[in-house]
């Protein structure tokens, strides 16, 4: 039975690896079809049939003006589409939006390598692990510099997505917490930020870094294939009435244009729908029924009011969590803990969450050439890392209230147009040209990883934890700033009226 299970896992991993390799080859196939279609439109339709018909057996008058117009429109659309395609593939290949793996992942990896070396077995990295590990392309393996969104810092934000107990989802493959709206991609074996879907037609995973370019590519591809379909269909019908013979090349281009127009228009339409709804392909499956749990920071003033009122209706959680709790999480998700880690995990709740003891620094194979000391209690990502070196200062604790949305309420919905701009950019140039990155990739806002809608503000007010000194509306304007804006408008209006009276 163990041998069958291992063989089955190896087959699954091989299939996933083949899916990734296929995704690398499909774009080449698409470029070949585009090149073939360009040859037929340029040479056989515009040159042979419209510009020089008499030299190629056609009894008709030349139509040089029509040919020039067709070629101009065709190649302008082609260049824009190719630019979007190249930008999309470049982003998917170089910056797919992967979440860094947790330190425990590298410890498990070292242990597996030791076991493999003892059994004299050598395999590719992606085939060393279980069926959820997937195949990570070689250039994206290792995370040698720990690039990417720091998933362990989720509690530094004022609001983050969590479970019923106030803890964010934990990935048992990457051994790290999943950031807001991140999902594990089985093909890559990695967690991906705002993962939309794995698309072999564009070379890999579509995520927050590439979703904008995916919409632009499919949109321009739909326009390009529609124009090609119209040009070829019109002159195909005209040629059939004149020659009564079938040109296979014209027919193939006609079929390609029709098929890819339906495909790209459908993909662009569904992607735009998700952009307007501030959703994704994965989130859309449960969009109307999903209940979001959010951990919202309780300001000190609101926390004092809550404690003084004697209320007990809120579920509260404090971060950073105790070290023993973090090791228990690792153990629950299949990690092999050392003796010292197990002792910390069994320590129970001797230390209160408000006075968390930071364990010794962990071995990080990305920053050390020596082998790990498996007897040292390695730190977990959710344990605060502020204390480094000889410093053991207790980090400042933060208290969060666990809020629950109504089924189908999207806490990130800021209105259709604001949602669209959050994906595509804030100018028409950004909407059409694949130059700047999507605003989605900017996670510098201290409030939340992604901009929040009015649903969160209403829940905070209802729970009585809203900061009255700096409440922020769904459009990003604080309550204190709104009177100032009104005063400025009144002053500007008064000056305009005064100027009108003077001119009169």
KATA-V22261 format. One record per pair of residues at least 24 apart in sequence whose ideal C-beta (glycine too) atoms are under 6 Angstrom apart, sorted by the first residue. I is the first residue (numbers start at 0). J is the second residue. D is the distance in whole Angstrom. If there is no record, write none. Layout:
BEGIN
I:J:D  I:J:D
END
This chain:
BEGIN
8:130:5  11:130:5  12:126:5  15:133:5  15:134:5  15:186:5  16:125:6  16:134:4  18:186:5  19:134:5  19:186:6  21:199:5  22:199:4  22:202:5  22:203:5  25:199:5  25:200:6  26:88:6  26:202:5  32:255:6  36:252:5  39:248:5  39:252:5  40:73:6  43:248:6  44:234:6  45:69:6  45:70:6  69:230:5  76:222:6  76:223:4  79:219:5  80:219:4  80:220:5  80:223:5  83:215:5  83:216:4  83:219:5  83:433:5  84:216:5  86:212:5  86:433:4  87:201:5  87:209:6  87:212:4  87:213:6  87:216:5  88:202:5  90:208:5  90:209:4  90:212:6  91:202:5  91:203:4  91:209:5  94:208:5  95:204:5  96:191:5  96:192:4  96:206:4  96:207:5  96:208:4  97:147:6  97:189:5  98:147:6  98:150:5  98:181:6  98:190:4  99:142:5  99:145:5  99:147:4  100:173:5  100:175:6  101:174:4  101:175:3  101:380:5  102:361:5  102:363:6  103:174:4  103:329:6  103:334:5  104:173:6  104:174:4  105:364:4  106:371:6  109:371:6  131:172:5  131:185:6  132:188:4  133:185:5  133:186:5  133:187:5  133:188:3  135:187:5  135:188:5  135:189:6  143:365:5  148:178:5  150:175:5  150:176:5  150:178:5  151:380:3  154:318:4  156:447:5  157:296:4  157:446:5  158:293:6  158:295:5  158:447:4  159:294:5  161:292:5  161:294:4  162:292:6  163:292:6  165:294:5  165:316:4  165:401:5  169:328:6  169:332:6  171:332:4  171:333:6  175:380:5  178:448:6  179:448:4  182:281:6  195:279:5  195:280:5  196:280:4  207:439:4  207:440:6  208:440:6  211:422:6  211:423:6  211:437:4  212:433:5  214:270:5  215:433:5  217:263:5  217:266:5  217:267:4  218:267:5  220:263:4  221:263:4  221:264:4  221:267:5  224:256:5  224:259:5  224:260:4  225:260:5  227:256:4  228:256:4  228:257:6  228:260:6  274:419:5  274:422:4  275:415:4  275:418:6  275:419:6  277:411:5  277:412:5  277:418:4  287:407:5  288:406:5  290:404:6  290:406:5  291:404:4  291:410:5  292:403:6  293:402:5  294:399:4  294:401:6  295:400:5  295:402:5  295:459:6  296:397:6  296:399:6  297:398:5  297:400:5  297:464:5  298:466:4  301:464:5  302:398:6  313:400:5  314:401:4  315:398:6  315:400:6  316:399:5  317:352:4  317:396:5  317:398:5  318:397:5  319:355:5  319:382:6  319:383:4  319:394:6  320:381:6  321:350:5  321:352:6  321:355:5  322:358:5  322:382:5  325:379:4  325:381:5  325:382:5  337:373:5  337:374:6  339:374:6  339:376:4  340:376:5  343:376:5  353:396:5  354:393:6  357:386:4  400:462:6  400:464:5  402:458:5  408:454:5  410:451:6  410:454:5  410:455:5  411:449:5  411:452:6  412:452:4  413:452:5  413:473:6
END
